[in-house]
Amino acid sequence: MTRVIIDTDPGTDDAIALIAALNSPELDVLALTTVTGNASLEDATRNALGLLTGLGRSDIPVYVGADTPLVGKFEFAENYHGPGGMTTPLPEPESVPSPIPAERYMRDLARGSDGHLTIIALGPLTNVALAIQNEPDVMRQVKEIFVMGGAVEVGGNVTPYAEFNIYDDPRAANVVLDSGIPIKLVGLDVCERVAFGLSDSDWRSGTSTGERLAARIMEGWFEIHPEYDRYVLCDPLTVAAAIQPDLLTYRRAEVTVDENGEQKGRTRAEYDAGDIRVAVDVDIERARQLVLDRLRTAD
């Protein structure tokens, strides 16, 4: 089992990714750390706790992270994910978050991990960047970081140039990308290819708690977005990449992010020149099926 921290800003696709991760025997989810992004920090944290309660996993601790980026201010994505970041009510949380800040928890767990800790980062990279800035040598003990972020050869989803997570804290993205920690970047180049369609029946037909919750989230999303006929699985694909490494094809690159100006948040890759692994292709059907399979909770 891979020991993982999931850094998240739930968010509808975060919720689906978390259901999949918690149902994966390959992953030992040690904790969730929350960050502002898709919703406010308060809402993102409440969503994380409510989701764990609904799945019967309140044993997993939640650590609260950053409510401001390294530079500037966060922009929420509630227009995409729904009020408070969710399209369906979640259960009232049965647990409370830890008093330890998220970035300190990351450092504490990385210390002495000896390459046996993986971070799956599904939101803006502020928490991870803060941990790196505070103790870079300790954080270099992390085995690898899977980052959902970036748009290298395709257009962005928040501006013509930028993907949302990177755009919300481009300075943090550069800190993480320049850290020396092995990183796999799962961006819009691949994740927009993997989706559940409005007319698809397979994601609606499940009977377990996880499947029913995921279906309610997506049905609510399609209701508030009649202009779309497909739900893109960005965060679930990033979790899938940590479960089955051969789902994605990567290319080695040096990656930098524009921090200011009209192209703020743009990810630029110089291939064959660095140590970041940039996802450039995906086995679409296998990835989609894996997400479907892992939504099935053992009720």
C-alpha positions in Angstrom: 0.0 0.0 0.0 1.1 3.5 -0.8 0.9 5.8 2.2 -0.7 9.1 1.0 -1.9 12.5 2.2 -4.6 14.0 0.0 -4.5 17.7 -0.2 -7.9 18.9 -1.4 -10.4 21.7 -1.8 -13.8 19.8 -2.1 -15.3 20.6 -4.8 -17.4 18.1 -6.6 -14.6 16.3 -8.5 -12.5 16.3 -5.3 -15.4 14.4 -3.6 -15.5 11.8 -6.4 -11.7 11.5 -6.2 -11.9 11.0 -2.4 -14.5 8.3 -2.7 -12.3 6.5 -5.2 -9.2 6.8 -3.1 -10.8 5.6 0.1 -12.1 2.5 -1.8 -8.6 1.6 -3.2 -6.7 -1.1 -1.4 -3.5 0.2 -3.0 -3.7 3.5 -1.1 -3.4 4.0 2.7 -5.0 7.4 3.1 -3.4 8.8 6.3 -5.2 12.1 6.3 -6.9 14.9 4.3 -5.5 18.4 4.3 -7.7 21.2 3.1 -7.0 24.3 1.2 -9.1 27.2 -0.2 -9.9 26.9 -3.9 -13.1 25.5 -5.2 -14.7 26.8 -2.1 -13.8 28.8 1.0 -11.5 27.1 3.5 -14.5 26.7 5.9 -16.7 25.1 3.2 -13.9 22.9 1.8 -13.1 21.6 5.3 -16.8 21.0 6.1 -17.2 19.2 2.8 -14.2 17.0 3.6 -15.5 16.1 7.0 -19.1 15.5 5.8 -17.8 13.3 3.0 -15.8 11.2 5.5 -18.8 10.9 7.7 -21.1 9.8 4.8 -18.6 7.1 3.9 -18.1 5.9 7.4 -14.5 7.0 7.5 -14.5 9.6 10.2 -11.4 7.8 11.6 -9.3 9.7 8.9 -8.1 13.0 10.3 -8.5 16.3 8.6 -6.0 19.1 8.8 -6.9 22.7 7.9 -4.6 24.5 5.6 -4.2 27.9 3.9 -6.9 30.4 3.3 -4.7 32.8 1.4 -2.2 32.1 -1.4 1.5 32.9 -1.1 0.8 36.0 -3.2 -2.5 37.7 -3.9 -5.9 36.2 -3.1 -7.8 33.1 -3.9 -10.7 33.0 -6.4 -13.4 30.4 -5.6 -15.0 28.1 -8.2 -18.5 27.9 -6.7 -20.0 28.9 -10.1 -18.7 25.6 -11.4 -19.1 23.3 -8.3 -22.2 24.8 -6.7 -22.8 26.8 -3.5 -20.3 26.0 -0.9 -18.5 23.8 -3.4 -21.0 21.0 -3.6 -24.2 20.2 -5.6 -25.8 18.0 -3.0 -26.0 18.2 0.8 -23.4 16.1 2.7 -24.0 14.5 6.2 -23.3 16.6 9.3 -19.7 15.8 10.2 -19.2 13.5 13.1 -15.6 14.6 13.7 -13.7 17.9 13.9 -10.5 19.0 12.2 -7.2 18.6 14.0 -5.7 21.8 15.6 -2.4 21.2 13.8 -2.0 23.2 10.6 -1.9 21.2 7.4 1.6 22.2 6.3 3.0 21.3 9.7 1.4 17.9 9.5 2.9 17.4 6.1 6.3 18.2 7.5 5.8 16.0 10.5 4.8 13.1 8.4 7.5 13.6 5.8 10.2 13.7 8.5 11.7 10.3 8.7 9.4 8.9 6.1 12.4 7.7 4.1 10.7 7.8 0.7 7.5 6.1 1.9 5.0 9.0 1.7 3.2 10.3 -1.4 1.1 13.5 -1.6 -1.8 13.7 -4.0 -2.5 17.4 -4.5 -6.0 18.1 -5.9 -6.2 21.9 -5.2 -4.0 25.0 -5.2 -0.5 24.1 -4.1 -0.3 26.5 -1.2 -0.1 24.0 1.7 2.6 21.9 -0.1 4.6 25.1 -0.9 4.4 26.3 2.7 5.7 23.0 3.9 8.6 23.1 1.4 9.5 26.7 2.2 9.6 25.9 5.9 11.6 22.7 5.7 12.8 21.9 2.2 15.2 19.1 3.2 12.5 17.3 5.2 10.0 17.6 2.4 12.5 16.1 -0.1 12.0 12.9 1.8 8.5 12.6 0.2 8.5 9.9 -2.4 6.5 11.8 -5.0 3.7 14.3 -5.5 0.8 13.8 -7.9 -0.4 17.3 -8.9 -3.7 17.9 -10.6 -2.8 21.1 -12.4 -1.7 22.8 -15.5 -2.5 23.1 -19.1 0.6 22.8 -21.3 -0.5 22.1 -24.9 -4.2 22.9 -24.4 -6.1 26.0 -23.3 -7.0 26.7 -19.7 -10.3 26.4 -17.9 -10.2 29.7 -16.0 -8.4 31.8 -18.6 -7.3 31.0 -22.2 -3.9 30.1 -20.7 -4.4 28.8 -17.2 -5.9 25.9 -15.3 -7.7 26.8 -12.1 -5.5 25.2 -9.4 -2.3 26.7 -10.8 -3.9 30.0 -11.5 -5.1 30.4 -7.9 -1.6 30.3 -6.5 1.1 30.4 -9.3 3.8 31.3 -6.9 3.1 28.1 -4.8 3.2 26.1 -8.0 6.6 27.3 -8.9 7.9 26.6 -5.3 6.6 23.0 -5.6 7.8 22.4 -9.2 11.3 23.7 -8.2 11.5 21.7 -5.0 13.5 18.7 -6.3 10.7 16.4 -5.1 9.6 13.9 -7.8 6.4 15.3 -9.4 3.9 13.9 -11.8 1.8 16.7 -13.3 -1.7 15.6 -14.4 -3.1 18.5 -16.3 -5.9 19.4 -18.6 -3.9 17.9 -21.5 -5.1 14.5 -20.3 -7.8 14.9 -17.7 -10.3 16.6 -20.1 -10.3 13.4 -22.1 -11.7 11.3 -19.3 -15.4 12.1 -18.5 -18.8 10.8 -17.5 -21.4 11.7 -20.1 -24.9 13.1 -19.3 -26.4 10.3 -21.3 -24.2 7.5 -19.8 -26.0 5.1 -17.5 -23.1 3.3 -15.9 -22.3 6.1 -13.3 -26.0 6.3 -12.4 -26.7 2.6 -11.8 -24.7 1.8 -8.7 -26.3 0.9 -5.4 -23.5 1.3 -2.8 -23.1 4.4 -0.6 -20.2 5.7 -2.6 -21.8 5.2 -6.0 -25.1 6.8 -4.9 -23.3 9.8 -3.4 -21.2 10.3 -6.6 -24.3 10.0 -8.7 -26.1 12.6 -6.7 -23.1 15.0 -7.0 -23.0 14.6 -10.8 -26.7 14.7 -11.3 -26.8 18.0 -9.3 -23.9 19.3 -11.4 -25.6 18.6 -14.7 -28.7 20.3 -13.4 -26.9 23.5 -12.7 -24.9 23.3 -15.9 -27.4 22.4 -18.7 -24.8 23.8 -21.2 -22.6 20.7 -20.6 -23.1 17.1 -21.6 -20.0 15.6 -20.0 -18.5 15.8 -16.5 -14.7 15.9 -16.7 -12.8 13.7 -14.2 -9.7 15.8 -13.4 -9.2 15.0 -9.7 -10.4 11.3 -10.0 -7.9 10.8 -12.8 -5.1 12.1 -10.6 -6.0 9.6 -7.9 -6.3 6.9 -10.6 -2.7 7.8 -11.7 -1.5 7.1 -8.2 -3.3 3.7 -8.1 -2.3 2.4 -11.5 0.9 4.2 -12.8 0.6 2.8 -16.4 -2.7 4.6 -17.0 -0.8 7.7 -18.1 2.1 8.3 -20.4 4.6 10.9 -19.1 7.2 13.0 -20.7 10.2 14.5 -18.7 10.2 18.3 -18.7 11.2 21.4 -16.9 8.0 23.2 -16.0 7.6 26.8 -15.0 4.5 28.9 -14.3 3.8 32.6 -15.2 3.1 34.4 -12.0 1.9 37.7 -13.3 0.4 39.4 -16.3 -2.2 38.4 -18.9 -0.9 34.8 -19.0 -0.9 34.4 -15.2 -1.0 30.7 -14.3 0.2 29.5 -17.6 2.3 26.3 -17.3 5.2 26.1 -19.7 7.1 22.9 -20.3 10.5 22.5 -21.9 10.5 18.8 -22.7 13.5 16.6 -22.1 15.1 19.3 -20.0 14.0 18.7 -16.4 12.7 16.1 -13.9 9.0 16.8 -13.8 6.9 14.1 -15.3 4.2 15.7 -17.4 1.2 13.6 -18.4 0.8 13.7 -22.2 -1.4 10.7 -22.9 -4.0 8.5 -21.1 -5.7 5.2 -21.5 -9.1 6.7 -21.5 -11.3 3.6 -21.2 -9.2 2.0 -18.5 -9.0 5.2 -16.5 -12.7 5.8 -16.7 -13.5 2.2 -15.7 -11.1 2.3 -12.8 -12.9 5.4 -11.4 -16.2 3.6 -11.8 -15.0 0.5 -10.1 -13.5 2.5 -7.1 -16.7 4.4 -6.5 -18.2 1.1 -5.3 -18.0 1.1 -1.5 -18.2 -2.1 0.5 -21.4 -1.4 2.4 
